[in-house]
Amino acid sequence: MLIPRPETETIIEIIKQKSESGNFLDIGTGSGCIAISLLKEKIFSTGVAIDISRESLFIANQNKLKFQIENLEFKQLDFLNENINQTFNCIVSNPPYIPPEEMKSLKDGVIKFEPEIALTDFSDGLSFYRKIAIDGKKLLNPNGFIILETGGENQIIQVKQIFLDQNYIVIIHKDQNGENRFLEITPK
Ligand SMILES: C[S@@+](CC[C@H](N)C(=O)[O-])C[C@H]1O[C@@H](n2cnc3c(N)ncnc32)[C@H](O)[C@@H]1O
């Protein structure tokens, strides 16, 4: 997503409250807004931000230069089909979570200005969560954690169950509108 939404700011607040340090992985960085904020606010010292889209990474890199961010590495990578050989203190992601059949009901402002690949996984909206649940334990350092944005009330219970099934501890956080939207996930 190239136009950051206010809900995503809450991700930064949730991570800030955990007062972490070390490094992070941002999956589907888009404009780079999450990764850049985490480094700008000195919540982590280094980060890796991945995206499948070369166009997104071009914009993210422009933002990185604009905000004079150091220690942020961008990688063009298809998270659903490629592996990452590094470990992190935190994995953060606002992945494409809209099922294709719900794309038609999106507001014009979203559908007109965002590429489809930023919005939908072309499956059931849960592909990225399933992959993060499977890969998470090998990508996290000891005491590492995962913070995820979801589609909100209708989807979050399904996403929570995916992580419970893989033996994680899951806490739900609300967005600015009081809607259940974010998950804080730690391996048991
Ligand atoms: C909802 S946007 C989130 C953008 C940004 N992180 C934010 O919160 O505003 C999802 C991003 O995931 C990227 N993406 C889609 N499929 C991907 C894949 N298979 N691997 C990596 N990134 C992918 C899209 O290009 C898009 O930038």
The ligand as an ORCA input file, in Angstrom:
! r2SCAN-3c Opt
* xyz 0 1
  C      -1.281     -3.471      2.583
  S       0.243     -3.014      1.796
  C       1.151     -2.467      3.236
  C       2.139     -1.353      2.963
  C       2.749     -0.702      4.198
  N       3.457     -1.677      5.009
  C       1.694     -0.015      5.019
  O       1.394     -0.481      6.117
  O       1.160      1.012      4.577
  C       0.936     -4.615      1.431
  C       2.293     -4.632      0.725
  O       2.679     -5.990      0.516
  C       3.350     -6.098     -0.733
  N       3.270     -7.486     -1.201
  C       2.251     -8.093     -1.878
  N       2.539     -9.378     -2.129
  C       3.787     -9.595     -1.601
  C       4.633    -10.756     -1.543
  N       4.265    -11.933     -2.069
  N       5.848    -10.634     -0.935
  C       6.233     -9.451     -0.406
  N       5.469     -8.318     -0.426
  C       4.261     -8.405     -1.012
  C       2.621     -5.114     -1.630
  O       3.421     -4.739     -2.737
  C       2.342     -3.960     -0.637
  O       3.369     -3.003     -0.666
*
